[in-house]
Amino acid sequence: MKHALTFVGIGQMGGGIARRLSASGFDVLGFDISAQSRSAAQASGLTVQADLKLALHNRQVILSSVPNAETARQAWLGPTGILQYA
């Protein structure tokens, strides 16, 4: 059974990790607040979603790769963060 996972933060580093997971057989859905990062990830073959709530729907695993601790706090704990929708 494939694990359905959402990868939050699909920029330079996160995009590479997400692509590797996808190539390894995981069902990866990518999310990023940056339209440019989403477009680049999609162009490289990843499935992406522009809405975090939709990106997390029915996903079993959530991974993230963001630039720093403050961004991680906001991504996970902020008013429109991951824990609001997971």
C-alpha positions as CSV (number, residue, x, y, z in Angstrom):
1,M,0.0,0.0,0.0
2,K,1.3,3.4,-0.9
3,H,1.5,6.0,1.8
4,A,-0.4,9.2,0.8
5,L,1.7,12.1,2.0
6,T,1.7,15.8,1.7
7,F,5.1,17.6,1.5
8,V,4.9,21.2,2.6
9,G,7.7,23.4,1.3
10,I,8.6,22.2,-2.2
11,G,11.3,24.8,-2.9
12,Q,14.9,24.0,-3.6
13,M,15.5,21.4,-0.8
14,G,12.0,20.2,-0.2
15,G,11.2,19.8,-3.9
16,G,14.2,17.5,-4.2
17,I,13.2,15.4,-1.2
18,A,9.6,15.2,-2.5
19,R,10.7,14.1,-5.9
20,R,12.9,11.4,-4.4
21,L,10.0,10.1,-2.3
22,S,7.7,10.1,-5.3
23,A,10.3,8.2,-7.3
24,S,10.5,5.7,-4.4
25,G,6.8,4.9,-4.8
26,F,5.2,7.2,-2.3
27,D,2.0,9.1,-3.3
28,V,3.3,12.6,-2.8
29,L,1.3,15.8,-3.0
30,G,3.3,19.0,-2.8
31,F,2.3,22.3,-1.3
32,D,4.1,25.6,-1.1
33,I,3.0,29.2,-0.5
34,S,5.1,30.2,-3.5
35,A,3.4,29.9,-6.8
36,Q,6.9,29.8,-8.4
37,S,7.9,26.8,-6.3
38,R,4.6,25.0,-7.1
39,S,5.2,25.6,-10.8
40,A,8.7,24.4,-10.7
41,A,7.7,21.3,-8.7
42,Q,4.9,20.6,-11.1
43,A,7.1,21.0,-14.1
44,S,9.5,18.4,-12.6
45,G,6.6,15.9,-12.3
46,L,5.2,16.4,-8.8
47,T,1.5,16.7,-8.2
48,V,0.9,20.0,-6.4
49,Q,-2.0,21.8,-4.6
50,A,-2.2,25.5,-4.0
51,D,-4.6,25.2,-1.1
52,L,-3.1,23.8,2.2
53,K,-6.5,22.5,3.5
54,L,-7.0,20.6,0.3
55,A,-3.4,19.4,0.2
56,L,-3.9,17.8,3.7
57,H,-7.2,16.2,3.0
58,N,-7.1,12.4,3.4
59,R,-3.3,12.3,3.6
60,Q,-1.7,9.9,6.1
61,V,1.7,11.6,6.5
62,I,2.7,15.3,6.5
63,L,6.4,16.3,6.0
64,S,7.8,19.7,5.7
65,S,11.0,21.5,4.6
66,V,11.0,25.2,5.3
67,P,13.8,27.8,5.6
68,N,14.0,28.4,9.3
69,A,12.4,27.8,12.7
70,E,10.1,30.8,12.6
71,T,8.7,29.7,9.2
72,A,8.3,26.2,10.6
73,R,6.3,27.5,13.6
74,Q,4.0,29.5,11.3
75,A,3.7,26.6,8.9
76,W,2.7,24.1,11.6
77,L,1.1,26.3,14.4
78,G,0.0,29.5,12.7
79,P,-3.7,30.4,12.3
80,T,-3.8,28.9,8.8
81,G,-1.1,26.3,9.5
82,I,-1.0,22.6,9.2
83,L,-2.4,21.7,12.6
84,Q,-5.5,23.8,11.8
85,Y,-6.4,21.4,9.0
86,A,-4.7,18.0,9.8
